[in-house]
């Protein structure tokens, strides 16, 4: 069996290498087509373009590898079946589970490698490629890459919302402050068009203030300016809010904890956290899905073409289902764990059932 496993592995890797190279070329063509106007507008050097695509390469591989495993699993085994090799294996008592073992092992190894890549090189690739595109090619300021808005600050008796922080001007725009008493009754609501840092405090400008009197009535007043009790200096607002694809699982978990401490809902980031954990397993799932189709499909009369079509259809179906689950999770319609793992569960169970049926 060890000789047979080596043979199946060798044939699989031949097709897998060609498939991965093919998918990378497709991704490159799509990228070039999508941003051709952008590159003509800024006219970057050839070296800068090459640098950008080299940095993007790990991201291309991250999506090309699962597709390559699925297609290589089907096509390599179908080509063996076309040469009657699968029939010879089955005639000698080798079932579908034994045939699928080398492919499954490759799927496990690929899943492990993708998980570690997702914790190391992939976040760097996503972040640095954005930097090259926006700063080195487009010539934008580095600060334009970072989002410093929608800031929430929570304390035991108040919540402060800042729509936007302008670092160079050291100002806050559209500041809203709500205060309450120990019984959680509203005592004050302040809205200011702008806040500016002066020495050791914030000054609010264009203020609309609503205060609750001891008699329970509300008084409204408009003020040109007033001193704010907000204690955080501008340096505390200079935070870098990275998108999930530029963070590792640990960084994303810490960011989720930070959002919860600030009283914000971390639902979208919880979905991304589970997605990062679940997606690498797609390599094993795709490896498992490729075997039963290859074993059952008649290799003659267009069997290889049918296998190619099934590969693409399966990959497309997984991506559609996965995208739907993620969208439902981001919208709060399903729990984040279900959003991240839903497609894996559905296609993983399907692969298991098909392999067991192919072995009978």
C-alpha positions as CSV (number, residue, x, y, z in Angstrom):
1,X,0.0,0.0,0.0
2,X,2.9,2.4,0.7
3,X,4.0,2.1,-3.0
4,X,0.4,2.7,-4.1
5,X,0.1,5.8,-1.8
6,X,3.3,7.2,-3.2
7,X,2.1,6.7,-6.8
8,X,-1.3,8.4,-6.1
9,X,0.5,11.2,-4.3
10,X,2.9,11.7,-7.2
11,X,0.1,11.8,-9.8
12,X,-2.0,14.1,-7.6
13,X,0.9,16.6,-7.1
14,X,1.6,16.8,-10.9
15,X,-2.0,17.9,-11.6
16,X,-2.1,20.0,-8.4
17,X,1.0,22.1,-9.5
18,X,-0.5,22.8,-12.9
19,X,-3.9,23.8,-11.4
20,X,-2.3,26.1,-8.8
21,X,-0.2,27.9,-11.5
22,X,-3.3,28.2,-13.6
23,X,-5.4,29.7,-10.9
24,X,-2.6,32.2,-10.0
25,X,-2.5,33.3,-13.6
26,X,-6.3,33.8,-13.6
27,X,-6.1,35.9,-10.3
28,X,-3.3,38.0,-11.8
29,X,-5.3,38.6,-15.0
30,X,-8.4,39.6,-12.9
31,X,-6.3,41.9,-10.8
32,X,-4.7,43.6,-13.8
33,X,-8.1,44.0,-15.5
34,X,-9.8,45.4,-12.4
35,X,-7.1,48.0,-11.7
36,X,-5.8,48.8,-15.2
37,X,-7.1,52.4,-15.1
38,X,-5.6,52.9,-11.6
39,X,-2.2,51.9,-12.8
40,X,-2.4,54.0,-16.0
41,X,-3.4,57.0,-13.8
42,X,-0.4,56.8,-11.5
43,X,2.0,55.3,-14.0
44,X,4.1,53.2,-11.5
45,X,7.5,51.7,-12.5
46,X,7.8,48.1,-13.6
47,X,9.7,47.2,-10.5
48,X,7.0,48.7,-8.3
49,X,4.3,46.7,-10.1
50,X,6.4,43.5,-9.8
51,X,6.9,44.2,-6.1
52,X,3.1,44.6,-5.7
53,X,2.2,41.3,-7.3
54,X,5.0,39.4,-5.5
55,X,3.6,40.7,-2.2
56,X,0.1,39.7,-3.3
57,X,1.3,36.2,-4.2
58,X,0.6,34.6,-0.8
59,X,-2.9,35.8,-0.9
60,X,-3.4,34.3,-4.4
61,X,-2.0,31.0,-3.1
62,X,-4.3,31.1,-0.1
63,X,-7.3,30.8,-2.4
64,X,-5.7,28.8,-5.2
65,X,-4.5,25.9,-3.1
66,X,-8.1,24.7,-2.0
67,X,-9.2,24.9,-5.6
68,X,-6.1,23.1,-6.8
69,X,-6.7,20.3,-4.3
70,X,-10.3,19.8,-5.4
71,X,-9.5,19.8,-9.1
72,X,-6.3,17.7,-8.8
73,X,-8.1,15.1,-6.7
74,X,-10.8,14.7,-9.3
75,X,-8.6,14.9,-12.4
76,X,-5.7,12.8,-11.3
77,X,-8.0,9.9,-10.1
78,X,-10.2,10.3,-13.3
79,X,-7.1,9.9,-15.4
80,X,-6.1,6.8,-13.5
81,X,-9.6,5.5,-14.0
82,X,-9.3,6.2,-17.7
83,X,-6.3,3.9,-17.8
84,X,-8.2,1.3,-15.8
85,X,-6.0,1.8,-12.8
86,X,-8.9,2.5,-10.4
87,X,-10.7,-0.7,-11.6
88,X,-7.4,-2.7,-11.0
89,X,-7.2,-1.2,-7.5
90,X,-10.9,-2.1,-6.7
91,X,-10.4,-5.6,-8.2
92,X,-7.6,-6.2,-5.6
93,X,-9.9,-5.2,-2.7
94,X,-8.8,-1.6,-2.4
95,X,-11.8,0.5,-1.5
96,X,-12.5,4.2,-2.0
97,X,-11.4,5.0,1.6
98,X,-7.9,3.6,0.9
99,X,-7.7,5.3,-2.5
100,X,-8.6,8.6,-0.8
101,X,-6.1,8.3,2.0
102,X,-3.1,10.0,0.2
103,X,-5.3,12.8,-1.1
104,X,-6.8,13.3,2.4
105,X,-3.3,13.4,4.0
106,X,-2.3,16.1,1.5
107,X,-5.5,18.0,2.4
108,X,-4.6,17.8,6.1
109,X,-1.1,19.0,5.5
110,X,-2.4,21.9,3.3
111,X,-4.9,22.9,6.0
112,X,-2.2,23.0,8.6
113,X,0.1,25.1,6.4
114,X,-2.8,27.4,5.5
115,X,-3.6,27.9,9.2
116,X,0.0,28.9,10.0
117,X,0.2,31.1,6.8
118,X,-3.0,32.8,8.0
119,X,-1.2,33.7,11.2
120,X,2.0,34.9,9.7
121,X,2.5,35.7,6.0
122,X,-1.1,36.3,4.9
123,X,-1.9,39.3,7.2
124,X,1.5,40.8,6.2
125,X,0.8,40.3,2.5
126,X,-2.7,41.9,2.8
127,X,-1.4,44.9,4.8
128,X,1.8,45.5,2.8
129,X,0.1,45.2,-0.6
130,X,-2.4,47.9,0.5
131,X,0.5,50.1,1.6
132,X,2.3,49.6,-1.8
133,X,-0.9,50.4,-3.7
134,X,-2.0,53.5,-1.7
135,X,1.3,55.0,-0.5
136,X,4.1,53.9,-2.9
137,X,2.0,53.8,-6.1
138,X,-0.8,56.4,-5.5
139,X,1.4,58.6,-3.3
140,X,-1.2,59.0,-0.5
141,X,-0.2,59.8,3.0
142,X,0.3,56.8,5.3
143,X,-2.5,58.0,7.6
144,X,-5.1,57.7,4.8
145,X,-4.8,53.9,5.1
146,X,-6.1,53.9,8.7
147,X,-9.6,54.5,9.9
148,X,-9.9,56.7,12.9
149,X,-13.6,57.3,13.2
150,X,-16.7,55.9,14.8
151,X,-14.9,56.0,18.2
152,X,-16.8,55.1,21.4
153,X,-15.6,55.9,24.9
154,X,-17.5,54.4,27.8
155,X,-17.2,55.2,31.5
156,X,-19.3,54.3,34.5
157,X,-21.6,57.3,34.1
158,X,-21.3,58.3,30.5
159,X,-20.8,57.4,26.8
160,X,-18.9,59.5,24.3
161,X,-19.2,59.1,20.6
162,X,-16.7,60.7,18.1
163,X,-17.6,60.5,14.5
164,X,-14.1,61.4,13.3
165,X,-10.6,62.1,14.7
166,X,-8.4,64.5,12.7
167,X,-4.8,63.8,13.9
168,X,-2.9,66.7,12.2
169,X,-5.4,69.2,13.4
170,X,-5.8,67.5,16.8
171,X,-9.6,67.9,16.6
172,X,-12.6,65.7,17.1
173,X,-15.6,66.1,14.8
174,X,-19.3,65.6,15.7
175,X,-18.9,64.7,19.4
176,X,-21.9,63.4,21.3
177,X,-21.8,62.9,25.1
178,X,-24.6,61.2,27.2
179,X,-24.5,61.1,31.0
180,X,-26.7,59.4,33.6
181,X,-27.1,59.2,37.3
182,X,-26.5,56.1,39.5
183,X,-30.2,55.1,38.8
184,X,-29.4,55.3,35.1
185,X,-31.6,58.4,34.5
186,X,-30.5,60.7,31.8
187,X,-28.9,63.8,33.3
188,X,-27.1,65.5,30.4
189,X,-26.7,65.2,26.7
190,X,-24.2,67.3,24.8
191,X,-23.6,67.5,21.1
192,X,-20.7,69.5,19.7
193,X,-19.7,70.2,16.1
194,X,-16.1,70.0,16.9
195,X,-13.6,69.6,19.9
196,X,-10.1,70.9,19.9
197,X,-7.2,70.0,22.3
198,X,-5.8,72.9,24.3
199,X,-2.8,72.2,26.5
200,X,-4.4,69.6,28.9
201,X,-8.2,69.6,28.0
202,X,-10.7,69.5,25.2
203,X,-12.7,72.5,24.2
204,X,-16.1,71.9,22.6
205,X,-17.4,74.3,19.9
206,X,-20.9,74.7,18.4
207,X,-22.5,73.1,21.5
208,X,-26.1,72.0,22.0
209,X,-26.7,71.0,25.6
210,X,-29.7,69.3,27.1
211,X,-29.7,69.1,31.0
212,X,-32.1,67.5,33.4
213,X,-33.0,69.7,36.4
214,X,-33.6,68.3,39.9
215,X,-37.3,68.8,39.3
216,X,-37.1,66.4,36.3
217,X,-37.5,69.0,33.6
218,X,-35.1,69.4,30.7
219,X,-33.4,72.6,29.7
220,X,-31.9,73.2,26.3
221,X,-29.2,75.7,25.6
222,X,-26.8,76.5,22.8
223,X,-23.2,77.6,23.6
224,X,-20.5,78.8,21.3
225,X,-17.9,76.8,23.3
226,X,-17.4,75.0,26.6
227,X,-14.8,73.0,28.4
228,X,-15.2,69.2,28.1
229,X,-14.6,66.8,31.0
230,X,-13.2,64.3,28.5
231,X,-9.8,63.3,29.8
232,X,-8.3,61.3,26.9
233,X,-5.5,63.2,25.1
234,X,-5.2,63.1,21.3
235,X,-2.6,60.4,21.4
236,X,-5.2,58.0,22.9
237,X,-7.4,58.6,19.8
238,X,-4.5,57.8,17.3
239,X,-5.5,54.2,17.0
240,X,-5.0,52.0,13.9
241,X,-8.1,50.1,13.1
242,X,-7.1,47.3,10.8
243,X,-9.4,45.2,8.9
244,X,-9.7,41.5,9.8
245,X,-7.7,40.2,6.9
246,X,-4.7,42.2,8.1
247,X,-4.8,40.7,11.6
248,X,-3.9,37.3,13.1
249,X,-6.3,35.3,15.3
250,X,-4.6,36.7,18.4
251,X,-4.7,40.3,17.3
252,X,-8.3,39.9,16.2
253,X,-9.2,38.4,19.6
254,X,-7.5,41.3,21.4
255,X,-9.4,43.8,19.1
256,X,-12.7,42.1,19.9
257,X,-12.0,42.4,23.6
258,X,-11.2,46.1,23.1
259,X,-14.4,46.7,21.3
260,X,-16.4,45.0,24.1
261,X,-14.6,47.1,26.7
262,X,-15.6,50.2,24.8
263,X,-19.3,49.0,24.7
264,X,-19.3,48.3,21.0
265,X,-20.8,45.3,19.3
266,X,-18.0,43.0,18.0
267,X,-20.3,40.8,15.9
268,X,-18.6,41.4,12.6
269,X,-15.2,40.7,14.0
270,X,-16.4,37.6,15.8
271,X,-17.6,36.3,12.4
272,X,-14.2,37.1,10.9
273,X,-12.5,35.3,13.9
274,X,-14.4,32.1,13.3
275,X,-13.9,32.4,9.6
276,X,-10.1,32.6,10.0
277,X,-10.2,29.5,12.1
278,X,-12.6,27.5,9.8
279,X,-11.4,28.4,6.3
280,X,-8.1,26.6,6.3
281,X,-10.0,23.3,6.8
282,X,-11.5,23.8,3.3
283,X,-8.4,22.1,1.9
284,X,-9.3,18.8,3.7
285,X,-12.9,19.2,2.6
286,X,-12.1,19.8,-1.0
287,X,-9.7,16.8,-1.0
288,X,-12.5,14.6,0.4
289,X,-15.0,15.9,-2.1
290,X,-12.8,15.1,-5.1
291,X,-12.4,11.4,-4.4
292,X,-16.0,10.0,-4.6
293,X,-16.8,11.9,-7.8
294,X,-13.7,10.5,-9.4
295,X,-14.3,7.0,-8.3
296,X,-18.0,6.9,-9.4
297,X,-17.9,8.9,-12.6
298,X,-17.3,7.0,-15.8
299,X,-13.9,8.1,-17.1
300,X,-14.8,7.4,-20.7
301,X,-17.2,9.4,-22.8
302,X,-16.3,12.8,-21.4
303,X,-15.6,11.7,-17.8
304,X,-12.6,14.0,-17.4
305,X,-14.5,17.0,-18.8
306,X,-17.3,16.2,-16.4
307,X,-14.8,16.0,-13.5
308,X,-13.5,19.4,-14.4
309,X,-17.0,20.8,-14.5
310,X,-17.9,19.2,-11.2
311,X,-14.7,20.7,-9.6
312,X,-15.6,24.2,-10.7
313,X,-19.3,23.8,-9.7
314,X,-18.3,22.4,-6.3
315,X,-15.9,25.2,-5.6
316,X,-18.4,27.8,-6.8
317,X,-21.2,26.3,-4.6
318,X,-18.9,26.3,-1.5
319,X,-18.0,29.9,-2.1
320,X,-21.7,31.0,-2.5
321,X,-22.8,29.1,0.6
322,X,-19.8,30.4,2.6
323,X,-20.5,34.0,1.5
324,X,-24.2,33.7,2.4
325,X,-23.3,32.4,5.9
326,X,-20.8,35.2,6.4
327,X,-23.3,37.8,5.3
328,X,-26.0,36.4,7.6
329,X,-23.5,36.5,10.5
330,X,-22.4,40.1,9.8
331,X,-26.1,41.1,9.8
332,X,-26.7,39.4,13.2
333,X,-29.2,36.9,11.8
334,X,-27.2,33.8,12.9
335,X,-24.5,33.3,15.6
336,X,-20.9,34.1,14.5
337,X,-19.8,30.5,15.1
338,X,-22.5,29.3,12.7
339,X,-21.5,31.9,10.1
340,X,-17.9,30.9,10.2
341,X,-18.3,27.1,10.2
342,X,-21.7,26.7,8.4
343,X,-20.3,26.0,4.9
344,X,-17.6,23.7,6.3
345,X,-20.2,21.6,8.2
346,X,-22.5,21.3,5.2
347,X,-19.7,20.4,2.6
348,X,-17.8,18.3,5.2
349,X,-20.8,16.1,5.9
350,X,-21.5,15.9,2.2
351,X,-18.0,14.7,1.5
352,X,-18.2,12.1,4.3
353,X,-21.4,10.7,3.1
354,X,-20.2,10.5,-0.5
355,X,-17.0,8.7,0.4
356,X,-18.8,6.2,2.5
357,X,-21.3,5.5,-0.3
358,X,-18.4,5.2,-2.8
359,X,-16.8,2.6,-0.6
360,X,-19.8,0.4,-0.7
